[in-house]
Amino acid sequence: MEILKTVKEVQKFVQTQKELGKTVGFVPTMGALHEGHLSLIRQSRAACTITVCSIFVNPTQFDDPADLEKYPRPVERDINMLESEDCDALFLPSVEEVYPESLDAGETYDFGFIDKPMEGAHRTGHFDGVAQVVNRLLEIVQPTHLFMGQKDYQQFKIIDRLIELTKRPTQLVMCAIVREEDGLAMSSRNVRLNPDARAKAVTISQTLRQVKAGFGHKSIVELKKWGFEQLERVDGMSVDYFEIVDADTLKNIDEATESQQVIACAAVRVGGIRLIDNILLKVN
């Protein structure tokens, strides 16, 4: 696996591959890799000739400096994991390489409503930072395909809109959530859960599955209320939100028949660690 630390290196690598007629899949990460990330690498390798992964802990998408400071950075372990999956190249830049002083980083995008609810309402400036770094990474790597996970569903919708706004030729691919055996969605934050919090965290996916089982039998209002209360009642857990929304617009709905696709999304703090998860309730 090639380890590339500068913009010039990664651009030369990608351009060479494209000149050979190869497709380039890109998996952007912030490191602390787990099976969920590796599943993206595998899907990229299955769909594209060459796979590039990036590890970059982006400071502009953290609204809490303490959260940025605590974010795990096991780089050597991550490199070993990528090599075991036959990833072709790792882009491992510094902050200065991604955001040089000469870069005009002030550009913002009009995402309409989709950056306003849920994560947007609870993490001020988060999606501005996400859009900034993904746009910059796409500008650098210029992949033919971009692979992102469903777990960060609202983020996926933001990037889908970003690609549309910037008219990039990159094809965005959503990959299914990878879960632990007990159902907990895999996340780099899971390693920060103590044993008690880890045992309680599985309630999130259990609640989402039960909401899906009740979808079509109970009203949206009832399901949202039940889901919120089910999570909030667990000692040591607090709910930022539990929403059931149109999966395309992310707007609230009152009836299941209002939308062709419906998704339930949750953000919960467990032992002080913030976890998100979702489940598609209705797919067209």
C-alpha positions in Angstrom: 0.0 0.0 0.0 1.3 3.4 -0.9 1.3 6.0 1.9 1.0 9.4 0.5 1.3 12.5 2.7 1.1 15.4 0.3 -1.4 16.7 -2.2 1.1 16.4 -5.0 1.8 12.7 -4.2 -1.8 11.7 -4.1 -2.7 13.6 -7.2 0.1 12.1 -9.2 -0.9 8.6 -8.0 -4.5 9.1 -9.0 -3.8 10.7 -12.3 -1.5 7.9 -13.2 -4.2 5.3 -12.5 -6.8 7.3 -14.5 -4.5 7.5 -17.5 -4.3 3.7 -17.4 -8.1 3.7 -17.6 -8.7 2.7 -14.0 -11.6 3.8 -11.8 -10.7 5.2 -8.4 -12.8 4.6 -5.3 -12.3 6.9 -2.3 -13.1 6.2 1.3 -12.5 9.3 3.5 -12.1 8.6 7.3 -10.9 10.2 10.5 -9.1 7.0 11.4 -9.7 4.8 14.5 -10.8 2.3 11.9 -13.2 -0.6 12.6 -15.1 -3.2 10.6 -17.5 -0.6 9.3 -14.7 1.3 7.6 -13.2 -1.9 6.3 -16.6 -2.8 4.7 -16.4 0.5 2.7 -12.9 -0.5 1.6 -14.2 -3.8 0.4 -17.1 -2.3 -1.5 -14.8 0.1 -3.1 -12.4 -2.6 -4.2 -15.3 -4.6 -5.5 -16.6 -1.7 -7.6 -13.4 0.1 -8.6 -10.0 -0.8 -9.9 -8.1 1.3 -7.3 -9.1 2.2 -3.8 -7.7 5.2 -1.9 -8.5 5.8 1.8 -7.8 9.0 3.7 -7.2 9.4 7.4 -7.6 13.0 8.5 -9.1 14.2 11.8 -10.7 17.3 10.5 -10.7 20.1 13.1 -13.4 22.2 11.4 -16.2 19.8 12.0 -15.8 19.5 15.8 -18.0 22.0 17.7 -16.5 20.8 21.0 -12.7 21.2 21.3 -12.6 18.5 24.0 -14.2 16.0 21.6 -11.5 16.8 19.0 -8.7 16.4 21.6 -10.1 13.0 22.7 -10.7 11.6 19.3 -8.6 8.3 19.0 -5.6 8.3 16.6 -4.2 4.8 16.4 -2.4 5.4 13.0 -0.1 2.4 13.0 -3.0 0.0 13.8 -5.1 1.7 11.0 -2.3 1.2 8.5 -2.1 -2.5 9.3 -5.8 -2.9 8.9 -5.8 -1.2 5.5 -2.9 -3.3 4.3 -4.8 -6.4 5.4 -7.7 -5.3 3.1 -5.3 -4.7 0.2 -6.1 -1.0 0.1 -4.0 0.5 -2.7 -3.2 3.9 -1.2 -3.5 5.8 2.1 -3.7 9.6 2.0 -2.3 10.7 5.4 -2.0 14.5 5.3 -1.3 17.1 7.9 -3.8 19.9 8.7 -1.5 22.3 6.8 -1.5 20.1 3.7 -5.3 20.0 3.6 -5.8 23.7 4.6 -2.8 25.6 3.4 -2.7 29.3 4.3 -3.3 30.2 0.6 -6.6 28.3 0.6 -9.8 30.3 0.6 -11.7 28.1 3.1 -14.6 30.6 3.5 -16.9 29.1 0.9 -20.3 27.9 2.2 -23.1 26.0 0.6 -26.9 26.3 0.6 -28.1 22.9 1.6 -31.7 24.1 2.0 -33.3 22.3 4.9 -31.3 19.1 5.2 -28.5 20.6 7.3 -30.9 22.2 9.8 -32.6 19.4 11.8 -31.1 16.6 14.0 -27.3 16.9 13.9 -27.5 20.4 12.4 -29.7 21.5 15.4 -27.4 20.0 18.0 -23.9 20.6 16.5 -23.4 24.2 15.4 -21.2 24.5 12.4 -20.7 20.7 12.1 -21.9 20.3 8.6 -20.1 23.4 7.4 -16.9 21.7 8.5 -17.9 18.4 6.9 -18.7 20.0 3.6 -15.5 22.0 3.7 -13.3 19.0 4.3 -15.1 16.6 1.9 -15.1 19.2 -0.9 -11.4 19.8 -0.3 -10.6 16.0 -0.3 -12.6 15.5 -3.5 -10.8 18.4 -5.0 -7.5 16.8 -4.1 -8.2 13.1 -4.9 -10.7 13.5 -7.7 -12.1 10.0 -7.4 -14.6 8.4 -9.8 -16.5 6.9 -6.8 -17.0 8.0 -3.2 -18.1 5.5 -0.6 -19.8 6.6 2.7 -21.7 4.8 5.4 -25.4 4.9 6.1 -24.8 5.4 9.9 -24.0 9.0 9.2 -27.2 9.3 7.1 -27.7 13.1 7.3 -24.0 13.6 6.5 -24.5 11.3 3.4 -27.4 13.5 2.3 -25.3 16.6 2.8 -22.5 15.2 0.6 -24.9 14.1 -2.0 -26.1 17.7 -2.3 -22.6 19.0 -2.2 -21.6 16.9 -5.2 -24.7 18.2 -7.0 -23.9 21.8 -6.1 -20.3 21.6 -7.2 -21.1 19.5 -10.3 -18.4 17.0 -9.5 -18.4 13.9 -11.7 -17.9 11.6 -8.6 -20.5 8.9 -8.0 -21.6 8.7 -4.4 -22.3 5.2 -3.0 -24.1 4.6 0.3 -23.0 1.5 2.2 -25.0 -0.3 4.8 -24.5 0.1 8.6 -22.1 -2.6 10.0 -23.1 -3.7 13.5 -21.6 -5.6 16.4 -23.1 -9.0 17.1 -25.6 -7.5 19.6 -26.7 -4.9 17.1 -24.7 -1.8 18.3 -23.7 0.3 15.2 -19.9 0.2 14.8 -18.3 3.6 15.6 -14.9 4.9 16.5 -16.5 6.3 19.7 -17.5 2.8 20.9 -14.0 2.3 22.4 -14.6 5.1 24.8 -17.6 3.4 26.4 -17.0 1.8 29.7 -18.5 -1.7 30.3 -21.7 -0.3 31.8 -22.2 2.2 29.1 -21.4 -0.4 26.4 -24.1 -2.7 27.8 -26.7 0.1 27.8 -25.8 1.4 24.3 -27.3 -1.6 22.6 -30.7 -0.2 23.6 -30.4 2.3 20.7 -30.4 -0.4 18.0 -33.0 -2.5 19.9 -35.3 0.5 20.0 -34.9 1.3 16.3 -35.7 -2.3 15.4 -38.8 -2.2 17.6 -39.9 1.0 15.9 -39.5 -0.6 12.5 -41.6 -3.5 13.7 -44.3 -1.1 14.7 -44.1 1.0 11.6 -47.5 0.8 9.7 -49.2 -0.4 12.8 -48.8 2.7 15.0 -48.9 6.4 14.1 -45.6 8.3 13.5 -46.4 10.4 16.6 -46.8 7.3 18.8 -43.6 5.7 17.5 -41.5 8.8 18.0 -42.9 9.3 21.5 -42.3 5.6 22.4 -38.8 5.6 20.9 -37.7 8.7 22.8 -39.1 7.5 26.1 -37.6 4.0 25.7 -34.2 5.5 25.4 -34.6 8.3 27.9 -35.7 5.9 30.6 -32.4 4.1 30.7 -30.2 5.3 33.6 -27.1 7.1 32.3 -28.6 7.8 28.8 -29.9 11.1 27.5 -31.5 11.6 24.1 -30.5 14.5 21.9 -33.2 13.5 19.4 -35.3 10.7 18.1 -36.9 11.6 14.8 -38.9 9.8 12.1 -38.5 11.8 8.9 -38.8 11.7 5.1 -35.5 10.0 4.1 -35.0 12.4 1.1 -35.9 15.8 2.6 -35.3 15.0 6.3 -38.5 16.8 7.1 -40.9 15.6 9.8 -43.9 13.6 8.6 -47.2 12.9 10.3 -48.3 9.9 8.2 -46.3 7.0 6.7 -48.1 7.5 3.4 -46.7 11.0 3.0 -43.3 9.8 1.9 -41.9 7.1 -0.4 -38.9 6.6 1.9 -38.9 7.0 5.7 -36.1 6.8 8.2 -35.8 6.8 12.0 -32.7 8.6 13.4 -31.4 8.8 16.9 -28.6 10.6 18.7 -28.0 9.5 22.3 -25.4 10.2 25.0 -24.4 7.1 26.8 -22.1 7.6 29.8 -21.1 10.9 28.3 -20.3 9.5 24.8 -22.5 10.6 22.0 -23.7 7.9 19.6 -25.9 8.1 16.5 -27.8 5.4 14.6 -30.7 5.0 12.2 -32.9 2.5 10.4 -34.8 2.8 7.2 -38.5 2.1 7.9 -39.8 2.4 4.4 -37.9 2.1 1.1 -39.4 2.8 -2.3 
